[in-house]
Amino acid sequence: MNFPLPLATDPTGLSVVLKGYAWWTMLPLALGLAWAIVKLYKRESEPYSAAGRRLRVLRASAVVLLVILLSQPVLHRVIASYQAPLVIVLRDRSSSMRVKDAHDPLERRVRTAITLGLLDRKLRDANAEIAAQTLVSAQNLIESAAAGARQAQQLLQESTVNVSAARERAKGACEALATGASRIQAGAKQLGDLPAGGKELAPNCTALAELAERLRKDLGEVVLDAADAAVRLQEKARAVAALGEELAKSAAAARQLQDRADRALGESDKAEVKAALAKLAEMDRAAVASAMLDGKAAEAASGKVEFVQYGFDTDLRELASGKDKREPDHTRSDTDLATPLLRIAERHAQDSVAAVVICSDGRHTSGPSPEDAARVLAARGIVVHTLGVGSPDAPPDICVAKLDGALSVFMEETIRLTAHIKIAGMKGKSCTLALMRGDKPIQQRELKLGDDGWLHENFEFPADKAGPNVFTASIKPLPGEVMTDNNSAEALVDVAGDRLKVLLVDELPRWETRYVASLLRRERKMTLDERWLLSGENLGARPKALPEDEKALEEFEVVVLGDVPSERLSDADQKRLVKYVSDRGGFLVLIAGPKSMPQAYLSGPIADLLPVRQQAGEAVAAPFTSAEASERIRVKLDPAGASHEIVRILRDPALNEQVWPALPELHWVARPAFAKPGATPLLVTDDARKDVVVATQNFGAGRVLYVGTDGTWNWRYKVADRVHAFFWSQAVRWGTSNRLIGGPRLKAGCDRRQVRPGDRIEVLARPRDAEGKPAADATLVAELTAGDQPQRVTLQFVPDSGGLYRGYLQNLPAGVHNITVKVESPGFEGIQQEIQVIAREAVGQEGIELSRDTARLSALAKVGGGSYYDILESPTLFAQLAGQGRERTSESSYEVWASYPALLLVVLILGIEWILRKRMGLA
């Protein structure tokens, strides 16, 4: 048993505990033994006077110490400590955070300057704000009272046995009304003390306080066991709710009074006010956030919160002491609110994180759903709070968001480009929109800017320069713009000077393939090889579906395969087609038919090329079949491919979406058909089944287009040839936009012609020797000269690819670059090909929408179990987080009785006593 000594009274200090015999038995024993020893040895040592007394004391001390040690004394220490909550702060470092919100209302700028400490708080009369806060707290109480009255009513409606529970709810509602009435009266007094405006509002608040008191009395007088109690409670609940609505109006009026007072302060001629507002005008959103988090918010935490801070744009970036280790460049035009949260879940999986605070303007422009990421943290007990930075109103800005059009055209065709321009706060101003090719102007036009919204300016001009053409649409910065980096956009269009070779194969000249062949024959940029396997004039000698010479097949840029029976395409031919697409980088078009395509190729070598399958998930579908004779099928855009250039008939997205269901019906569609993973459905049936009608798929180095109907020619009806011709022309352009270009000895290309800075690009090349055969042992290099970051890579031969070489250039810097592909082998002197690419940071939604997305931040906090705060309210948030700390105690024990120091002390006392006896001449 433990027997603490009486002196051990401090629960968090040092105490002594006897684990052996009780102190009240051992202490008298020790004193008795000590007295006995002194008496016993007194006669022996008395002749030695002082030395004898010391001898008796030493022997008595040894006996007392031994008795105490037999009681097993233990020193027990309890230490109290404070455990600060771990809070992770994520600071948005994307480009939108460099926006300066000088367009904010004057009253908000005054409040911001005061909160940041730029302006003395004493200059501001905040009584109206205090009154508004008082009325809001009263409103919350009134709403609580209304809820209590409704709960009491519901309990009585359910059963008469709930009278006691209903009485408790009604009692709580009455108490809330009483407290609310007193707070309303306090708010009325505060308003009455205001020099202007408040005196008119104060009587109204006084009347509301009197009404709250009357409602409290009326509610308390309701006899709950009466027959009409539920009806009367319902009436009172409605009256209390109406009171809450009136209070909300009064609180809003008080806030307007405060706005008026703050506006008057901002308009004053005081030098300190003008200086503070001028300094604030030079601060962007990131600076405001840093000033709040490193200053006022940190003060509110009072050292009772442990902070770990990160910067983020599309991923986490380390921060040190609240400041970036390197100057924030804000170059990323995307913000991903989800990935940083998921990274936090990974990095701090073993830590006890109390909360995550996201400080951002709320613009989420890339990555997965941030709400889902917040739910992941909430499931681990980590609360997610959000701090909103920036103005909820769009600042003055004009943004050239995008310049788009066909990726490739042919010589003498028309290049069509559209500049998409977002306007905010520029009504009545004029600007000049210029379209340039390189440094040469193409077109220029004056724009008169109107209401906030979008402008779509179209450009059309002939393709008169073969090769890659880089176009730039730009607007000179206007006075008052908050961001100028978004005033231009670029597009790269390949103008092909050579003719495309197209192979079209079908069993019969069906209407579908006949119209496609006619369209391709009309194009001067193409040469067409038509093969009708059962045409009348070829009944005696049926043509082969594919050229027998493998090299001849590789000469075709496009292969169109119709409703060809599988026996006409052997497994070897099908494998040649797979190799043609994957290795050569060819473009394969598959046009469905009721006999063979695609049902005859679901299990052959071509099956991998098909972008569709017959199963949705694990469900087993019926075989592909035709529609009923009476069925008429309309199509619509699939959301996944709605912006794809093949189906972008009209430039306006909303109008383009309306066009497709309005086209003439199709009489046959291969169904059921579901898109494979990795494929992109463009058109689906406009019915509940949503079978895929048109889909695309990248396969190896090439591309595949699947058309699941033989009736696109019906789209010519009424709208003439426009939709049908545009659809197929755009399909050919898309399918061949990544083709290798060049001369007979060397063709080269890239997987993409427009990338983002820092991305890598794949370079492909196909050299041929003097006899036109693939060169499998050549040395190919790709060189990129980009300022002080030149790159040179050796392309590697791809086995079984028909002479294809592949290599990668890494981390392309921003700008327009020429990639030179050379063959450094004997017999290839002077053989090279240039490819032009653009590495440019896309404007993204951040450069378009510059206002704070309060709705996104509020939703993110809600699913994360936290709250949304304005950045000016961050001290309130951090003060609350500081209150989440916990007091912890730690204990330690030291067993004195079993310790070496205690044993040494006994030995030391006995040793001194023995030495002293010897010096005295005693035995």
Secondary structure as GFF3:
##gff-version 3
##sequence-region A 1 923
A	DSSP	beta_strand	3	4	.	.	.	ID=ss1
A	DSSP	beta_strand	14	18	.	.	.	ID=ss2
A	DSSP	alpha_helix	23	45	.	.	.	ID=ss3
A	DSSP	three_ten_helix	46	48	.	.	.	ID=ss4
A	DSSP	alpha_helix	49	70	.	.	.	ID=ss5
A	DSSP	beta_strand	73	83	.	.	.	ID=ss6
A	DSSP	beta_strand	86	92	.	.	.	ID=ss7
A	DSSP	three_ten_helix	95	98	.	.	.	ID=ss8
A	DSSP	alpha_helix	106	115	.	.	.	ID=ss9
A	DSSP	three_ten_helix	121	123	.	.	.	ID=ss10
A	DSSP	alpha_helix	127	158	.	.	.	ID=ss11
A	DSSP	three_ten_helix	160	162	.	.	.	ID=ss12
A	DSSP	alpha_helix	163	192	.	.	.	ID=ss13
A	DSSP	alpha_helix	198	220	.	.	.	ID=ss14
A	DSSP	alpha_helix	229	266	.	.	.	ID=ss15
A	DSSP	alpha_helix	271	281	.	.	.	ID=ss16
A	DSSP	alpha_helix	285	291	.	.	.	ID=ss17
A	DSSP	pi_helix	292	296	.	.	.	ID=ss18
A	DSSP	alpha_helix	297	301	.	.	.	ID=ss19
A	DSSP	beta_strand	306	312	.	.	.	ID=ss20
A	DSSP	beta_strand	316	320	.	.	.	ID=ss21
A	DSSP	beta_strand	323	324	.	.	.	ID=ss22
A	DSSP	alpha_helix	338	347	.	.	.	ID=ss23
A	DSSP	beta_strand	353	360	.	.	.	ID=ss24
A	DSSP	alpha_helix	370	379	.	.	.	ID=ss25
A	DSSP	beta_strand	383	388	.	.	.	ID=ss26
A	DSSP	beta_strand	397	405	.	.	.	ID=ss27
A	DSSP	beta_strand	408	410	.	.	.	ID=ss28
A	DSSP	beta_strand	414	424	.	.	.	ID=ss29
A	DSSP	beta_strand	430	437	.	.	.	ID=ss30
A	DSSP	beta_strand	440	448	.	.	.	ID=ss31
A	DSSP	beta_strand	453	462	.	.	.	ID=ss32
A	DSSP	beta_strand	467	475	.	.	.	ID=ss33
A	DSSP	beta_strand	488	496	.	.	.	ID=ss34
A	DSSP	beta_strand	500	506	.	.	.	ID=ss35
A	DSSP	alpha_helix	511	522	.	.	.	ID=ss36
A	DSSP	beta_strand	526	532	.	.	.	ID=ss37
A	DSSP	three_ten_helix	536	538	.	.	.	ID=ss38
A	DSSP	alpha_helix	550	554	.	.	.	ID=ss39
A	DSSP	beta_strand	558	561	.	.	.	ID=ss40
A	DSSP	three_ten_helix	566	568	.	.	.	ID=ss41
A	DSSP	alpha_helix	571	582	.	.	.	ID=ss42
A	DSSP	beta_strand	587	591	.	.	.	ID=ss43
A	DSSP	three_ten_helix	599	601	.	.	.	ID=ss44
A	DSSP	three_ten_helix	605	609	.	.	.	ID=ss45
A	DSSP	beta_strand	612	613	.	.	.	ID=ss46
A	DSSP	beta_strand	635	637	.	.	.	ID=ss47
A	DSSP	three_ten_helix	639	641	.	.	.	ID=ss48
A	DSSP	three_ten_helix	645	647	.	.	.	ID=ss49
A	DSSP	alpha_helix	653	659	.	.	.	ID=ss50
A	DSSP	three_ten_helix	660	662	.	.	.	ID=ss51
A	DSSP	beta_strand	674	675	.	.	.	ID=ss52
A	DSSP	beta_strand	680	685	.	.	.	ID=ss53
A	DSSP	beta_strand	692	699	.	.	.	ID=ss54
A	DSSP	beta_strand	702	707	.	.	.	ID=ss55
A	DSSP	three_ten_helix	712	716	.	.	.	ID=ss56
A	DSSP	alpha_helix	722	736	.	.	.	ID=ss57
A	DSSP	beta_strand	741	742	.	.	.	ID=ss58
A	DSSP	beta_strand	746	750	.	.	.	ID=ss59
A	DSSP	beta_strand	754	755	.	.	.	ID=ss60
A	DSSP	beta_strand	761	767	.	.	.	ID=ss61
A	DSSP	beta_strand	780	784	.	.	.	ID=ss62
A	DSSP	beta_strand	791	797	.	.	.	ID=ss63
A	DSSP	beta_strand	805	809	.	.	.	ID=ss64
A	DSSP	beta_strand	815	823	.	.	.	ID=ss65
A	DSSP	beta_strand	832	839	.	.	.	ID=ss66
A	DSSP	three_ten_helix	845	847	.	.	.	ID=ss67
A	DSSP	alpha_helix	854	863	.	.	.	ID=ss68
A	DSSP	beta_strand	865	870	.	.	.	ID=ss69
A	DSSP	three_ten_helix	871	873	.	.	.	ID=ss70
A	DSSP	alpha_helix	874	882	.	.	.	ID=ss71
A	DSSP	beta_strand	886	895	.	.	.	ID=ss72
A	DSSP	alpha_helix	900	920	.	.	.	ID=ss73
###
